[in-house]
Amino acid sequence: MRTICLIGGSGFVGRHVASALCTRGIALRIPTRRRERVKRELIILPNTEVIEANINDAKTLGGLVAGCDAVINLTGILHERSEGEFRRIHGELPRRIVDACRAAGVSRLIHVSALKASHDAPSQYLRSKAEGEQQIRAAEANGIQTTIFRPSVIFGRDDAFLNLFARLASLSPVIPLGCPGARFQPVFVDDVARAIAECIDDPKTVGQTFELCGPKVYRLQELVEYVCALRGLGRMILPLSARMSRLQAWFLERLPGRLMTRDNVRSMQVDNVCDCAFPAFAGDAPQALEAVVPLYLAKKTLASRLDRFRGRAGR
């Protein structure tokens, strides 16, 4: 591999995948809606071209993948801002990517989906992810070598999961927690990035789907309690029943920012845990959450103090 188009590369996971690929000497082409909002750490990567482009336009997408040896699709959303957005991003965009790869002669395609994606899943999010997987698998008939990854919830310094609960804990002495018994097996973002980078040239990964999880399963309430302890905050966590969880989500999805929606609640009805070990081809065993999260969430660490200074400086 010499050049890869990294679609969704400007996001949280994408920045880590880009870094992992650059260390392997691969040139990257990364489309983004607004180049001025892309983090500097991505722009300064060697042999990386960040291009302002509309990936929903078929002609633009075709130009982006032309001349590339592989395409990696990382695009995804947790909340719909308009009706049908899940299907447009998770289902229709993978189809357009497959069409663009076929037209440009790109023979390698890696797609990141979601753990427990299924056509009969309780949430629209998981069903739309399954639709995207179906589009990717259909590419095999056109001679495109594909690999699909299904990660559990992903954690890391800039994640939108544990950091969200850290912010909520700093605002209120009581945390009403919907779906407290939901089970997750969080995986470190660098482990996800390593698995994606390692599979690029591995013929044994072609036509395969891999689940990506960390070494331990947690209930959501356990994760929130852990975050509060790291931040040195004595907070009362109020577990909500299934009915109250849906009511809370109904209220929150009407507020700016949409912290949670009823579709999120339906997703959490399915245990977000793996049925297999971490892929052997990815190398080292995945990092434990307890080995990483204190480095950026613990109240008195140097990293957390530097993050606060950056926040005050608007960086």
Buried (B, 14 or more C-beta within 10 A) or exposed (E): BEBBBBBBBBBBBBBBBBBBBBEEEBBBBBBBEEBEEBEEEBEEBEEBBBBEBEBEEEEBBBBBBBEBBBBBBBBBEBBBEEEEBBBBBBBBBBBBBBBBBBEBEBBBBBBBBBBBBBEEBBBBBBBBBBBBBBBBBBBBEEEBBBBBBBBBBBBBBBBEBBBBBBEBBEEEEEBBBBBBBBBBBBBBBBBBBBBBBBBBEEEEBEEBBBBBBBBBBBBBBBBBBBBBBBBEBEBEBEBBEEEEBBBBBEEBBEEEEBBBBBBBBBBBBBBBBBEEEBBEEBEEEBBEBEEBBBEBBBEEBEEBEEBEEEEEEEE
